[in-house]
Every structure is written in C-alpha cells, then in structure tokens.
Amino acid sequence: MNISLSDHFTYKKLLRFTFPSVVMMILTSIYGVVDGVFVSNFVGSEAFASINIIMPFLMILGAIGFMTGTGGSALVALTFGTGNEKKAKEIFSLLVYVLIAVGFLFTVGGEILLAPMARLLGADEILLPYCVHYGRIILLALIPFMLQNVFQSFLVVAERPQLGLLITIASGLTNMILDAYFIAVLRLGVVGAAAATAISQSIGGLIPLLYFIFPNRSRLRLGRTHMDFSALLKACTNGASEFMTNISMSIVNMLYNWQLMRLAGSDGVAVYGVIMYVSFIFAALFIGYSMGSAPIVGYHCGAGNKSELKNLLRKSFRLILTFQIILTIVAEAGAPFLAGIFVRYNTNLLDMTVHAFRSYSISFLFMGFSIYASSFFTALNDGFVSAVISFCRTMIFETGAVIILPFFLSVSGIWYSIIAAEFMAVCLSLFFLIRKAKKYGYT
C-alpha cells in the first residue's frame, strides 16, 4: 500500500511511513560505529582517541549537508503542498548544485586547516599523525557525505524512503566489509578505517545523485533551475536548527575532549568516544522519526490542514515518550555489553566506561522531545524557533553544564551535564509549542 503525504495518518500508517527513515538513521549510526570498534580493538585506544579528537572538525565541515537536507526538504514539501510542483523541482535542483560547489570549497579549506586544527583540539605528538591521516582521506569524500545527508531527506519528500533505506544498507555494508578487510586483514590502521568510510560515503551520496539525474518515477528530478536567493535563504533559515545542532554538537564535543584530556587523559577521551558512538545509535531513532515525519508536517502546513497537524503532533509525542522509556531501560541494562564491544581488552577502561554510560543514559528520558520539537518547527518553516531550540540545547545548556559541573563533581560532572542540558531543552521546547499553538493551529 502506497502512502502519500496528503493522507490522514494513523499510528500504523505513521510508523510505516517513518520506518525507513528510522532504520536508515540507525543503520547509518551503526555503520559509523564500526570504524571505532575496529580501530579500538585492532589499533589501540590512542588511535581511537585521535579519531574522536578530529571528528568534530570534520562534522563541522559536513554540517551544511544536514542544513540543506532538512531545511530544503521542508521548503520543497511546503511548495508541493501549495500545488506548485515546477517550482519545487527547481528549488531542489538549485540546492543540490549549490551544495556541490560549497562542498568543493570546504574540501580544499579542510585539507589546509586539518593539522593546525588537530593541534588546537588537543592532539599531542602521538595522536597528531593519526588525526591527520584519518582526516585527509575522509575529506576526499566530503561532497558525497554532504549529498548523502541531503538525499536522505529528499528521498522522503520524493515518497521513496525505501530507496533511501536500500542505499543506506548498501553503503553501510560496504563500510563494514572494508573495515574488516582494511583494518583486521591488511592492518592499515586509521588509514584503512578512513578509506572504508570514504568509499561507503561515496556510495551513499553518488547513487541517489545518479537516481535524481536520470528519469525516475518519483516527484523529484534534477534539471534546469535558476538562481533564487530567496529560496536559498529560506532553506538555510529552515535548516538553521540542524546546522546549529551539528555545529554546536561538534563544539561541545571539542569541549568534552578538552575537559577529559585535562581531568582523565586519553583514557577519558576514549570513554567519551564509546559513549558518543552508542548514543548516536540511540539518538538516531529520534532523528530518523523526526526526519521521516517532517515532510508530512510540511505538506499539511502548506495545504492549511490544521486538524492533521494536531493529529501528527499528538501521535508523535506519544510515540516518542514510549521510545524514550524503552531506550533508557535498554541503555542502563546493556551498558556492560555495549562498552565491552569497544574496550573489553582493558578492564579499568571498561569499568570507567560502564559507570560513565549509565550516568549519561538517563538523558535518553528527555532527548527525543527536543529533537522532535526542533524538527517540527523546521517542517512548519519556522526556522527561527527551531534554531533557538537546537542552539540552546547544545551550545547554551550543554556547554554551560560541561564547563560548570566539573568544578563541583570532577569527571562525573561531565557525564551529568547532558542530563541537565536535555531537561532544560524539553522545558524550552514546551514553551515554544504552547506559545506558537494559535499561530499554526495544531492544538
């Protein structure tokens, strides 16, 4: 049974429509974790720590892909909702072409700044070579990485989320197989990990690019367009929250690494790396659901269907609450197993990781609400509110907590900071949802 954006969504239909996006994001996160598992177990904790040090810088460069994907897909979905399909396709094409051009500039700039940034982020003479070797190879696939993030959102708008899932599976399996071969068999270390990731990202970005270039049965196809600064600005404004989230998270991760190097050394950075890899998988469920449901919200907003907006918001909050409770229980109970995947070779490091992860996992009780609220306002094309929620959640609340709490609680304060930040983000999200209810008519 085909599901269209214009449908009325029951719980069953909503879960079916968002399921490919949820699975796609979870698999993407799992595949990203594979690098860390192989590097930690076959190369060592120092190489593992080095990847975690340079990764925030690489993610900052790729953040524009998330912004274009979420903000642009919301604008295109809204335009479809108004009935102007020609304009929607022109906006889609413009965003992809501009992204490729920007990606080229970022690749060149990233290669130049890579070594100085690694030093600035705390890499010493032991960690620096690992950071540079890994980062230079990853940057070669920056444009495909950006396109992968863009097309994950646009395939949902094109009503082809299943295709996005298949591409993600192909990309992820490639990463896993090449990681095993390059690292475990050929013993290429971080160079092998980076090469495996770069090749898999190329598959994830270039296959959908070819799909949209050639004739297809979806609602979208790349074609002729014209410069439309208002559309570019609107897409950037819509996606500002996701852009700020990625930038802020990268900066916060840099701050975490700096605090941990100061208080616990490279072992502390390794512990945080494990927590981040696992939490990416857990958060991917909320991000995937938000990404999958956003085009539905955008369409009905454009169509002026307020009753369906109310229906989507109510059902989504109930589903997210259920997800939050389940994930928190799984995280608390499964902490020893999850930590052991990465660091079972070091008993002290394993014990430290289990304790830290159990403290950190309480944040899953709150995380989903603010992620969805930010995405919801992006889909309504209210980029300002979405950006405020995302910016405060990471840059203000989490940064403030990770700076202040360690003064009182030492290393434990670092793990508790995320709980405080997520709780405050939920309060802010509820404030905006109540304040904007009359304007958008979803209550």
Secondary structure, DSSP 8 states (H G I E B T S, - for coil): ----TTS---HHHHHHHHHHHHHHHHHHHHHHHHHHHHHHHHT-HHHHHHHHHHHHHHHHHHHHHHHHHHHHHHHHHHHHHTT-HHHHHHHHHHHHHHHHHHHHHHHHHHHHHHHHHHHHTT--TTTHHHHHHHHHHHHHTHHHHHHHHHHHHHHHHTT-HHHHHHHHHHHHHHHHHHHIIIIIIS--HHHHHHHHHHHHHHHHHHHHHHHHHS--SSS---------HHHHHHHHHHTHHHHHHHHHHHHHHHHHHHHHHHHTHHHHHHHHHHHHHHHHHHHHHHHHHHHHHHHHHHHHHHHT-HHHHHHHHHHHHHHHHHHHHHHHHHHHHHHHHHHHHHHTT-HHHHHHHHHHHHHHGGGHHHHHHHHHHHHHHHHTT-HHHHHHHHHIIIIIIIHHHHHHHHHHHTHHHHHHHHHHHHHHHHHHHHHHHHHTHHHHT--
